[in-house]
Every structure is written in C-alpha cells, then in structure tokens.
Amino acid sequence: MTTAAPADVVEPLVPRPGVDDVGLVPADVGRGTPVRTAAGVVAAADDIPAGHKVAVRAVAAGAPVRKYGEVIGTARRDIPAGAHVHVHNLGVGPDTGGGAPHPAGAGWRPPAAPTREHFLGYRRPDGRAATRNYIAVLPTVNCSATVARLVAQAATAAHAGTPGLDGVIALTHGLGCGLAEGTLGDDLLRRTLRGYAAHANVAAVLTISLGCEVNQPEHVFGGAVPAETLSIQELGGTAATVNAALERIARIAGDVAALRREPIPVAELTLGLQCGGSDAYSGLTANPTLGVAADLLVAAGGRVVLGETPEIYGAEHLLRDRAATPGVARHIDELIRWWQEYTARHGAALDSNPSAGNKAGGITTIWEKSLGAVLKAGTSPLNDVVAYAEPVTAAGLTFMDTPGYDPVSATGMVAGGANLLAFTTGRGSVFGSRPTPCLKISTTSRLFEHMRGDMDFDAGPAMSRDEQVRHGVRLFEALVDLASGAPSKSETLGFGTDEIVPWQMGAVL
C-alpha cells in the first residue's frame, strides 16, 4: 500500500464531477497532504485510508451527501472540504431522495454491440440449454446429506475422465426436517430443491432420503421432476444405500458420456449477478463493468438476474425508474417495505447490512453500498420481479427477491435457472457454485494479483466509462467462454457444493 507524498497533490476519483460531494483517494493520505477539491487545493483534515472518501466540498450538518450523483447518507456534523468521510460523520437519516431519474424504456440502447452470437453448450431433450453436465445426488434432508456426499465422492472417483461428465455432485443442505409443513420456510426449501433437480446443468438426479423426514420426496417433486429416490431406512443403512446409488449412477454415466457440446444462441443464457466482499472500488470498476456485460447479454436476447433485496435499499428508485410496467415498479416498493418490516421484527435494520469488511474497504452506508451494487445490472429495462427460487422466464433483466448473504442469494438464482453466475469482489471472495459455474471479478488489479488463484477477471483498470465499456465487452466474451466449458478458478479449486444454502425462514421445531 503506497502513501501519497506530502508534496504531491492528491486527485480524488469523483464518479460524478460537479455533482458529488465526495471522492475516493487512490492511496493512503496523511493529514495535511494537499488534496484537489471543488474549492481548490486544500490540506487533508484527517488521515484517510486508501479507497476511502474525502470531502471535495463542504457539507453542513444534516445535509445530504452525494456520490454517483445520488444520496448516500446525511452528514452527522459539519464536514469541511478535505475531511475523511466515513462512519464518524456520515449516516443514513430520513430519505432525502436520489438524483435524476434513469429511465430505460423502449428507446434503450446497449453501450456496445454483442460480439458473440453462440456458445458451445448441451441441448437437453426438452430444448433447454446447459453450460455444464453434472449428475446430482440430492438429499431431501440434512440427515441424508452425508450419505449423498459419500455417494458423490465414490462416483466421482469411479467415473473420473468420463467424456462430457463435469462431475457427480452432492447438493447438500442443512434443512428438511424440524419445520412445519405448508409454511413459507417449507415452501422455499421445496421450491429451491425442485429448481436444482430440474436445472438444465443437471443431466440426471438421484435423490437420497432418510425415510422419516418432514420433507418427503413426493412433496418436493410432486411428479413434476423425474427423480429416482433411495431411502436409507428402507435399504438398510448407509453402506447399502451407497452401493445402490453407485449402481444406478454407473448406468446413468454411460448416457451422459454420449452427450456433446453444440452451438447454441447466447440468447439462451441466464446470468445471475452477485457481489460480495465489496469495497469502495466495487461501484467504480467491477460493478459498472459487469453492467456492460449484462447489457450485452440482454441485447443478445438473454436473461439477467439481479437480487439481494437488502442491497438495493437506497437505490430502489433507480430500478423503479427502469421498470417496464407500473406493476413491476410497485413490486419493487413492496419488497422494500416487506424487508423493512422483516428486519424490524428481528431487531435489526437494513442499514446494518454493510459488514466490517465493507466498511474497512471504504463503504459507509447501505445507500452507498446499494448504489454501487445496482450498477452490475447495467442500464436495460427491468422486465420482471420474481420470488426467491422462482423460475426466471422473462427475457432481459429480472429482479429476484433474495437476502444479501451471497450463498443464499446465489442458491436462489441457480434454483431459478441461472446457468452462469458472475461475482464481483473488492475484499476477496472464494465463492464457487455447482452446477452453475461462477466467474469472479476483482475490483482492483492489486486484488487480482494478490488472489490470482481465485480471481478470473481483473476490472481494476476500468476507471472511466470508455474503459468500462472496453473491459465489459471482454467480460461478456469471458462469460461466453465460461458457458462453453472454460473452467472458472472456483471450479478448478473444487468449490461449489458446500455453498448451496437455501433461505431458511420460520420457526425451527
């Protein structure tokens, strides 16, 4: 980490010059260092860590503070130009509104033209497009999770090198019993498991049941998803179940080996958007770069899924302005009200969302975090809003109601049909996903070099709009390559099965 020399004038990175009250310092700044502000060069009033905000104009106590041209919070006290702006002097007060509307209607145009028309994928008999070929072992309950994992481990060793087979995976989770039937939590779990079992990237699924659980297989599938089920209690225990499962997988693997990749229009890709371990650069580099790639996929006819409802709080007006219909706009407002009530019932608040790591990386309020987070959804119209783990069917941009916790959010998107995931990170995330491959995007080149074994794409140089478009086109092409079978770093490392976390809601009985 470098520190600007006192003789140098620090030039803060200001997303919206002439509108924003704060800028980001690219290196550690010592108190007294000359800093360029809207009022001219002033001495830094505080020590300011790299990536944190400096006031580029004075803000009075109680006045809104703007970044990205939007309100990120309210000054807790008078803030002079050159001061460090963070949790000590910035907070979320009464909503003072955002900036100018950002309409995206019938006249919407992508920032560039899509550069690829096809990816190499698997065409399922029912017409769905897959980016991977997995055999899945699905436990109905946590009690059968270990058996499912044993089956997957043994089958992976037995069928390693099978052409066209990406692996045998256990879709383990911690739920399935101790919950009341017919409740919202029960419905969420069953919808999630159905989504995974029916996912295009799953060539075949084998269900493992304990036998006595609340979450019985027939309740999960209801005949909608063909799935062979083995009951541990009926078969006589762990060893018998593992052996029976391996016999069935041996027959299935031969069919999977006959499958081959073929050209499929990129319009059949569904991209889930995630960000985690965010820092102040997330909204300046990686997220807007991913937004360009998302716009290119929409322009090509594909589907893009934005989620993490607690992380659109303070930026919901931007999505409302982009809603294709009044009903979609109302749905966004309804979700925000539900989450405010939900967090209040549990003694929390939506502004509790920025983590310690987020704050150490320069993010102060949930409004600031949200305004950066929505940039990864690009600029296209918002065409639909769906519940957690519901199928995503509309072309273009869809919002899915998910928590902000990355594994839970990604699980809902995969269950909804995402056959690709893109994940931006500033602090460094090691998240991976199966059966859906996940491409990780660093906000800075420093992070990319530091965690080269985990990062797939460096968005650090994308500091300007021109660079965001240029890198966004490259990112779109990298996502098409990923869909065509190029392995992500997390796939190579073996991430993806322990990160399946359905949204747990309701009483544990």
C-alpha positions in Angstrom: 0.0 0.0 0.0 1.6 3.3 -1.1 1.1 6.7 0.5 0.9 9.9 -1.4 4.0 12.1 -0.7 3.1 15.4 1.1 4.4 17.4 -1.9 2.0 15.8 -4.3 -1.5 17.0 -4.8 -3.9 14.1 -4.4 -6.5 13.9 -7.2 -9.6 12.1 -5.8 -11.6 9.8 -8.0 -15.0 11.5 -8.3 -17.7 9.4 -10.1 -19.9 12.4 -11.0 -17.7 15.6 -11.0 -19.6 18.7 -10.3 -22.4 16.8 -8.5 -20.7 14.5 -6.0 -19.7 15.8 -2.6 -17.0 13.1 -2.1 -14.2 11.4 -4.0 -12.2 8.3 -3.4 -8.5 8.6 -2.6 -6.4 6.0 -4.6 -3.7 5.7 -1.9 -3.3 6.4 1.8 -3.4 10.2 2.5 -1.7 11.7 5.6 -3.2 14.7 7.4 -2.0 17.9 5.8 -1.5 16.4 2.3 -2.7 18.7 -0.5 -6.0 17.4 -1.9 -7.8 18.7 -5.0 -11.4 19.7 -4.2 -14.2 21.7 -5.9 -12.9 24.7 -3.8 -9.3 24.3 -4.9 -6.4 22.6 -3.3 -6.8 22.2 0.5 -4.9 20.3 3.2 -6.4 16.9 4.2 -8.1 17.4 7.5 -7.5 13.8 8.6 -5.5 10.7 7.8 -7.5 8.9 5.0 -7.0 5.2 4.2 -6.7 4.2 0.5 -10.1 3.6 -1.0 -12.0 5.8 1.5 -13.9 9.0 0.8 -12.7 12.6 1.1 -15.0 15.6 1.0 -14.4 17.5 -2.2 -16.8 20.3 -1.0 -18.0 21.4 2.4 -21.3 19.8 3.6 -23.3 21.2 6.5 -24.6 19.0 9.3 -27.9 17.4 8.4 -27.4 17.9 4.6 -27.4 15.1 2.1 -24.0 13.7 0.9 -23.9 12.6 -2.7 -21.8 10.1 -4.6 -22.6 8.6 -8.1 -24.9 11.7 -8.3 -27.1 10.1 -5.6 -27.6 10.5 -1.9 -25.5 8.0 0.1 -26.4 9.5 3.5 -26.7 12.5 5.7 -23.9 14.5 7.4 -23.9 13.9 11.1 -21.9 17.1 11.6 -20.3 19.8 9.6 -17.8 18.3 7.1 -15.2 20.6 5.7 -13.6 20.1 2.3 -10.6 17.7 2.7 -12.1 15.8 5.6 -12.3 12.0 5.8 -16.0 11.0 5.2 -16.9 7.7 6.9 -19.0 6.3 9.8 -17.9 9.0 12.2 -19.6 11.8 10.2 -22.0 10.1 7.8 -25.1 8.1 8.4 -28.5 7.2 7.0 -31.2 9.6 8.0 -34.6 10.4 6.5 -34.7 9.5 2.9 -34.0 12.7 1.0 -34.4 11.2 -2.4 -31.9 10.3 -5.1 -30.7 12.1 -8.2 -32.2 12.4 -11.6 -34.4 9.6 -13.0 -32.7 7.0 -15.0 -35.4 5.9 -17.5 -34.8 2.8 -19.6 -37.8 2.3 -21.9 -38.4 1.3 -25.4 -35.6 3.5 -26.6 -33.0 1.8 -24.6 -29.7 1.1 -26.4 -26.8 -1.1 -25.1 -23.4 0.6 -24.7 -21.9 -1.7 -27.4 -23.0 -4.4 -29.8 -22.7 -8.1 -28.6 -19.6 -9.6 -30.0 -20.7 -13.3 -29.8 -23.9 -14.9 -31.0 -23.3 -18.5 -29.9 -21.8 -20.5 -27.1 -21.0 -24.3 -27.1 -23.5 -25.9 -24.7 -25.5 -29.0 -24.2 -29.0 -29.2 -25.7 -31.4 -31.2 -23.4 -34.2 -33.3 -24.9 -36.8 -30.8 -23.8 -35.0 -28.0 -25.5 -33.2 -26.4 -22.5 -29.7 -25.1 -22.8 -27.0 -26.2 -20.4 -23.5 -24.9 -19.8 -22.4 -27.9 -17.7 -23.1 -31.7 -17.4 -23.5 -32.9 -13.9 -25.0 -35.9 -12.2 -26.6 -34.6 -9.0 -27.2 -36.5 -5.7 -29.9 -34.6 -3.9 -30.6 -35.2 -0.2 -34.1 -34.4 0.9 -32.9 -33.7 4.4 -29.7 -32.9 6.3 -29.9 -36.4 7.8 -29.1 -37.9 4.3 -26.5 -35.3 3.4 -23.5 -37.3 4.5 -24.7 -40.3 2.5 -25.2 -38.1 -0.5 -21.7 -36.8 -0.1 -20.2 -40.3 0.2 -22.1 -41.4 -3.0 -20.8 -38.3 -4.9 -17.2 -38.9 -3.7 -17.1 -42.5 -4.7 -18.9 -41.9 -8.0 -16.5 -39.1 -8.9 -13.5 -41.4 -8.4 -15.2 -44.2 -10.3 -16.1 -42.1 -13.3 -13.3 -39.5 -13.5 -12.4 -38.8 -17.1 -15.8 -39.8 -18.5 -16.2 -37.7 -21.6 -18.8 -34.9 -21.2 -19.3 -35.5 -17.5 -18.3 -32.5 -15.4 -18.7 -34.5 -12.2 -21.0 -36.1 -9.7 -22.1 -33.6 -7.1 -23.9 -33.8 -3.8 -26.4 -30.9 -3.4 -26.2 -31.0 0.4 -28.1 -28.6 2.6 -28.9 -28.2 6.3 -32.7 -28.3 6.2 -35.6 -30.8 5.5 -36.9 -31.5 9.0 -37.8 -29.6 12.1 -40.1 -27.3 10.1 -43.8 -27.1 9.8 -45.4 -28.3 6.6 -47.2 -25.7 4.5 -45.2 -22.8 5.9 -43.3 -20.2 3.9 -40.0 -21.8 5.0 -41.2 -25.2 3.9 -42.3 -23.8 0.5 -39.0 -22.0 0.0 -37.0 -25.2 0.6 -39.1 -27.4 -1.7 -39.0 -24.8 -4.4 -35.3 -24.5 -4.2 -34.7 -28.2 -4.3 -37.1 -28.6 -7.3 -35.1 -25.9 -9.1 -31.8 -27.6 -8.5 -33.2 -31.0 -9.5 -34.7 -29.6 -12.7 -31.7 -27.4 -13.5 -30.5 -27.6 -17.1 -26.9 -28.2 -16.0 -28.1 -31.4 -14.2 -28.1 -34.2 -16.7 -29.6 -36.6 -14.2 -30.6 -36.6 -10.5 -30.6 -39.3 -7.8 -32.5 -38.4 -4.6 -31.4 -39.7 -1.2 -34.0 -39.8 1.6 -33.6 -40.8 5.2 -37.2 -42.0 5.2 -38.9 -40.3 8.1 -38.3 -36.6 7.4 -40.9 -33.9 7.0 -39.5 -33.1 3.5 -40.6 -36.3 1.8 -39.5 -36.7 -1.9 -43.1 -36.7 -3.2 -43.7 -33.4 -1.5 -40.6 -31.9 -3.2 -41.2 -33.1 -6.7 -45.0 -33.7 -6.9 -44.4 -35.7 -10.1 -43.1 -32.6 -11.9 -39.4 -33.6 -11.9 -38.4 -37.2 -12.7 -36.1 -38.4 -9.9 -35.2 -41.8 -8.7 -35.2 -42.0 -4.9 -33.3 -44.2 -2.5 -34.4 -44.4 1.2 -31.7 -45.1 3.7 -34.1 -46.6 6.2 -35.7 -48.9 3.6 -32.4 -50.1 2.1 -30.9 -51.0 5.5 -28.4 -48.2 6.2 -25.5 -46.2 4.8 -23.4 -48.9 3.1 -26.4 -50.4 1.3 -27.6 -47.0 0.1 -24.2 -46.0 -1.2 -23.8 -49.3 -3.1 -27.3 -49.0 -4.6 -26.7 -45.4 -5.6 -23.4 -46.3 -7.3 -25.0 -49.0 -9.3 -27.6 -46.5 -10.6 -25.0 -43.8 -11.3 -22.9 -46.3 -13.3 -25.9 -46.8 -15.7 -26.5 -43.0 -15.9 -22.9 -42.1 -16.6 -22.9 -44.1 -19.8 -25.8 -42.0 -21.2 -24.1 -38.7 -20.1 -20.9 -39.7 -21.9 -22.7 -39.8 -25.2 -23.6 -36.0 -24.9 -21.6 -33.5 -26.9 -21.5 -29.7 -26.9 -23.0 -27.8 -29.8 -23.5 -24.2 -30.9 -26.4 -22.6 -29.0 -27.5 -18.9 -29.2 -26.3 -16.8 -26.3 -29.9 -15.7 -26.0 -30.4 -18.9 -24.1 -28.0 -17.9 -21.3 -29.3 -16.8 -17.9 -26.8 -14.9 -15.9 -27.1 -14.4 -12.2 -25.3 -11.3 -10.8 -23.6 -11.4 -7.4 -21.2 -9.2 -5.4 -19.6 -10.0 -2.1 -16.7 -8.6 0.0 -17.4 -5.3 -1.6 -15.2 -2.2 -1.3 -15.3 1.4 -2.5 -14.0 0.4 -5.9 -16.9 -2.0 -6.5 -19.1 0.8 -7.7 -16.3 2.4 -9.7 -14.8 -0.5 -11.6 -16.1 -4.1 -11.3 -19.9 -3.5 -11.0 -20.3 -1.0 -13.9 -18.0 -3.3 -16.0 -20.3 -6.2 -15.2 -23.2 -3.9 -16.0 -21.9 -3.5 -19.5 -21.6 -7.3 -20.0 -25.1 -7.7 -18.6 -26.4 -5.1 -21.1 -24.7 -7.0 -24.0 -26.4 -10.3 -22.9 -29.7 -8.5 -22.8 -29.1 -7.0 -26.2 -28.4 -10.5 -27.5 -31.8 -11.7 -26.1 -30.5 -13.4 -22.9 -31.7 -13.2 -19.3 -30.0 -11.4 -16.5 -30.9 -11.8 -12.8 -30.3 -9.1 -10.1 -31.0 -9.9 -6.5 -30.0 -9.2 -2.9 -33.0 -7.0 -1.9 -31.4 -5.5 1.2 -28.6 -4.3 -1.1 -30.9 -2.2 -3.3 -32.2 -0.2 -0.3 -31.4 3.4 -1.1 -31.1 2.6 -4.8 -34.6 1.2 -5.3 -35.7 4.4 -7.1 -33.2 3.6 -9.9 -34.8 0.2 -10.5 -38.3 1.7 -10.2 -37.4 4.3 -12.9 -36.3 1.4 -15.2 -39.4 -0.7 -14.6 -41.1 -1.9 -17.9 -44.6 -1.6 -16.3 -46.1 0.2 -13.3 -46.8 -3.2 -11.8 -43.1 -4.1 -11.8 -42.3 -0.7 -10.2 -44.9 -1.3 -7.4 -43.4 -4.8 -6.8 -40.0 -3.2 -6.0 -41.5 -0.9 -3.5 -43.5 -3.7 -1.9 -40.3 -5.7 -1.5 -38.5 -2.9 0.3 -41.5 -2.4 2.7 -41.5 -6.2 3.4 -37.8 -6.2 4.2 -38.1 -3.1 6.5 -40.8 -4.9 8.4 -39.0 -8.2 8.4 -35.7 -6.8 9.8 -37.6 -4.7 12.4 -39.4 -7.9 13.6 -36.0 -9.4 14.2 -34.5 -6.4 16.0 -32.4 -5.3 13.0 -32.4 -2.6 10.4 -31.4 -2.6 6.7 -28.6 -0.1 7.4 -27.0 -2.8 9.5 -26.0 -4.5 6.2 -22.5 -3.1 5.4 -20.1 -5.6 7.0 -16.9 -4.8 8.9 -15.0 -5.7 5.7 -17.2 -3.4 3.6 -16.5 -0.5 6.0 -12.8 -1.2 6.1 -12.9 -1.1 2.3 -14.4 2.4 2.4 -18.2 1.8 2.2 -20.0 3.7 4.9 -23.8 3.2 4.5 -26.2 0.7 2.9 -27.3 3.5 0.5 -23.7 3.8 -0.8 -23.3 0.1 -1.0 -26.6 -0.3 -2.8 -25.9 2.5 -5.3 -22.7 0.7 -6.3 -24.3 -2.8 -6.3 -27.2 -2.0 -8.8 -24.6 -0.9 -11.3 -23.8 -4.5 -12.1 -27.3 -4.8 -13.6 -26.4 -2.4 -16.4 -29.0 0.0 -17.9 -31.6 -2.1 -19.6 -35.3 -2.0 -18.6 -36.4 -4.1 -15.6 -38.9 -6.5 -17.1 -39.9 -8.8 -14.2 -39.8 -9.4 -10.4 -39.9 -12.9 -9.0 -39.8 -14.5 -5.6 -36.9 -16.5 -4.2 -36.0 -19.5 -6.3 -38.9 -19.0 -8.7 -38.2 -19.7 -12.4 -36.8 -16.8 -14.4 -38.7 -16.7 -17.7 -38.7 -13.1 -18.9 -36.1 -12.0 -21.4 -33.9 -9.1 -20.3 -33.4 -8.0 -16.7 -35.3 -9.7 -13.8 -35.1 -8.9 -10.1 -35.3 -11.8 -7.7 -36.1 -11.3 -4.1 -33.2 -12.7 -2.2 -31.2 -11.9 1.0 -27.9 -10.1 0.7 -26.0 -13.1 2.0 -24.1 -14.3 -1.1 -24.5 -18.1 -0.8 -28.3 -17.8 -0.1 -28.8 -15.3 -2.9 -26.8 -17.4 -5.4 -28.7 -20.5 -4.4 -32.0 -18.8 -5.2 -30.7 -17.7 -8.6 -29.4 -21.2 -9.5 -32.7 -22.7 -8.5 -34.4 -20.1 -10.7 -32.5 -21.3 -13.7 -29.3 -19.3 -13.9 -26.8 -21.3 -15.9 -24.0 -18.7 -15.3 -23.0 -16.6 -12.3 -20.8 -13.5 -12.3 -19.5 -12.4 -8.9 -17.7 -9.1 -8.2 -15.5 -8.7 -5.1 -13.3 -6.0 -3.7 -12.0 -7.6 -0.5 -11.6 -11.0 -2.0 -14.2 -13.8 -2.1 -13.6 -17.5 -2.7 -17.2 -18.3 -3.5 -17.9 -21.0 -6.1 -21.1 -22.7 -7.4 -22.3 -26.0 -8.8 -24.0 -27.0 -11.0 -23.7 -23.4 -12.3 -20.2 -22.1 -13.0 -19.2 -18.8 -11.3 -16.8 -16.2 -12.7 -15.2 -13.9 -10.1 -14.2 -10.3 -11.0 -11.8 -8.2 -8.9 -12.4 -4.5 -8.4 -8.7 -3.7 -8.3 -5.6 -5.1 -10.1 -3.9 -5.3 -6.7 -6.6 -7.8 -5.5 -6.3 -9.7 -8.8 -2.6 -10.2 -8.3 -2.9 -10.9 -4.6 -5.5 -13.6 -5.2 -4.7 -14.7 -8.7 -5.6 -18.3 -7.9 -9.2 -17.3 -7.1 -9.9 -14.3 -9.4 -10.9 -14.8 -13.1 -11.1 -11.3 -14.4 -9.4 -8.0 -13.5 -11.7 -5.0 -13.7 -9.2 -2.8 -11.9 -8.2 -0.6 -14.9 -11.9 0.2 -15.7 -11.9 3.6 -14.1 -13.6 5.5 -16.9 -16.8 4.9 -18.9 -14.8 4.1 -22.0 -12.6 1.6 -20.1 -15.7 0.1 -18.5 -17.2 -0.5 -21.9 -14.0 -1.9 -23.3 -13.5 -4.3 -20.3 -17.2 -5.0 -20.3 -17.0 -6.4 -23.8 -14.1 -8.6 -22.8 -16.0 -9.7 -19.7 -19.0 -10.6 -21.9 -16.7 -12.8 -24.1 -15.2 -14.4 -20.9 -18.7 -15.3 -19.8 -19.5 -16.9 -23.2 -16.2 -18.8 -22.9 -17.2 -20.0 -19.4 -20.6 -21.1 -20.8 -18.7 -23.0 -23.5 -16.8 -25.1 -20.9 -13.8 -23.0 -20.0 -13.3 -23.7 -16.2 -13.5 -20.9 -13.7 -10.9 -20.7 -10.9 -13.5 -21.8 -8.3 -14.4 -24.9 -10.4 -10.7 -25.9 -10.7 -10.3 -25.5 -6.9 -13.4 -27.6 -6.3 -15.7 -25.0 -4.8 -19.5 -25.3 -5.2 -21.3 -27.9 -3.2 -20.9 -26.6 0.3 -22.1 -23.2 -0.9 -25.6 -24.4 -1.5 -27.6 -22.5 1.2 -31.4 -22.4 0.8 -33.1 -19.4 2.5 -34.1 -20.6 6.0 -37.2 -18.8 7.2 -39.6 -19.5 10.1 -39.5 -21.5 13.3 -37.2 -24.5 13.8 -39.4 -27.1 15.6 
